[in-house]
Amino acid sequence: IALNWPKNAPESGLEYISKSEHPEKLSRLTQRYYWEYAALRNPESLLEIALEMPSGKLREDSVQGVFSGWGFRDAGAASRALDQMPNGKLKDAGISGYTTWVARIDYRAAVCAENLY
């Protein structure tokens, strides 16, 4: 589902996730959905949407997914965006998503990024 939804009906997927009464049950779906959406589309605007999600686990999973997909799409731009985020749980979630994906591409870059933050 998470692989095709962003391609076929991205807004309906965002709506479904944002209105969930049990976001903790959608953790993997949320992360994967945002990864796919960020990798395919405009991660900058998707980050804005992720930051507007209800607070807590849902917002953290959304930010993690954005930076994971953004790291796949353009690791340099994702890293620069992470630099602009204030320290806290959301930045930590972004770093987690970013380093998880970038480690698959370039382990040294991921280790350097993890040490920078």
C-alpha positions as CSV (number, residue, x, y, z in Angstrom):
1,I,0.0,0.0,0.0
2,A,2.6,2.5,1.1
3,L,4.6,2.0,-2.2
4,N,1.7,2.8,-4.5
5,W,-0.4,5.3,-2.5
6,P,2.0,8.3,-2.9
7,K,2.1,7.7,-6.7
8,N,-1.6,7.3,-7.2
9,A,-3.4,9.4,-4.6
10,P,-0.9,11.2,-2.4
11,E,-3.3,13.6,-0.7
12,S,-5.7,10.8,0.4
13,G,-2.8,8.9,2.0
14,L,-1.8,12.0,4.0
15,E,-5.4,12.5,5.1
16,Y,-5.7,8.9,6.2
17,I,-2.6,9.0,8.2
18,S,-3.3,12.4,9.8
19,K,-6.8,11.4,10.9
20,S,-5.8,8.1,12.4
21,E,-7.1,7.5,15.9
22,H,-4.3,5.1,16.6
23,P,-1.1,6.5,15.0
24,E,1.1,4.2,16.9
25,K,-0.4,1.3,14.9
26,L,0.5,3.1,11.7
27,S,4.2,3.7,12.5
28,R,5.8,1.6,9.8
29,L,3.1,2.7,7.2
30,T,3.7,6.3,8.1
31,Q,7.4,6.1,7.8
32,R,7.3,4.2,4.6
33,Y,4.6,6.4,3.1
34,Y,6.6,9.5,3.8
35,W,9.8,7.9,2.5
36,E,8.1,7.0,-0.8
37,Y,6.4,10.4,-1.1
38,A,9.6,12.3,-0.4
39,A,11.7,10.2,-2.8
40,L,9.1,10.8,-5.6
41,R,8.0,14.3,-5.0
42,N,8.9,17.6,-3.4
43,P,10.5,16.7,0.0
44,E,10.7,20.4,1.1
45,S,6.9,20.9,0.9
46,L,6.3,17.4,2.4
47,L,8.5,18.4,5.4
48,E,6.1,21.3,6.0
49,I,3.2,18.9,6.0
50,A,4.9,16.5,8.3
51,L,5.6,19.3,10.8
52,E,1.9,20.1,10.9
53,M,0.9,16.6,11.8
54,P,-0.6,16.0,15.2
55,S,2.2,16.1,17.8
56,G,3.9,13.0,19.2
57,K,4.7,9.7,17.5
58,L,2.8,10.5,14.3
59,R,4.8,13.7,13.7
60,E,8.1,12.0,14.6
61,D,7.3,9.1,12.2
62,S,6.4,11.5,9.5
63,V,9.6,13.6,9.8
64,Q,11.7,10.4,10.0
65,G,10.1,9.2,6.8
66,V,10.6,12.5,5.0
67,F,14.3,12.6,5.8
68,S,14.8,9.0,4.9
69,G,13.2,9.5,1.4
70,W,14.9,12.9,1.0
71,G,18.3,11.3,1.8
72,F,17.7,8.8,-1.0
73,R,16.6,11.6,-3.4
74,D,19.3,14.2,-2.5
75,A,21.4,13.5,0.6
76,G,23.1,16.9,0.5
77,A,19.8,18.9,0.4
78,A,18.4,16.7,3.2
79,S,21.5,17.3,5.3
80,R,21.2,21.0,4.8
81,A,17.6,20.9,5.8
82,L,18.5,19.0,9.0
83,D,21.0,21.6,9.9
84,Q,18.2,24.2,9.9
85,M,16.0,22.3,12.3
86,P,16.0,23.2,15.9
87,N,17.4,20.6,18.3
88,G,14.8,18.2,19.8
89,K,12.8,15.1,19.1
90,L,11.8,16.1,15.6
91,K,15.4,16.7,14.6
92,D,16.4,13.4,16.2
93,A,13.7,11.7,14.2
94,G,15.0,13.3,11.0
95,I,18.6,12.3,11.7
96,S,17.4,8.7,12.4
97,G,15.6,8.6,9.0
98,Y,18.4,10.3,7.1
99,T,21.3,8.2,8.5
100,T,19.3,4.9,8.1
101,W,19.0,5.5,4.4
102,V,22.3,7.2,3.7
103,A,24.1,4.4,5.5
104,R,22.9,2.1,2.7
105,I,24.4,4.3,0.1
106,D,27.5,5.7,1.8
107,Y,28.3,4.4,5.3
108,R,31.0,7.0,5.9
109,A,28.7,9.9,5.2
110,A,26.1,8.5,7.5
111,V,28.6,8.1,10.4
112,C,29.9,11.6,9.8
113,A,26.3,13.0,9.8
114,E,25.5,11.1,13.0
115,N,28.6,12.6,14.7
116,L,27.8,16.1,13.5
117,Y,24.5,16.2,15.4
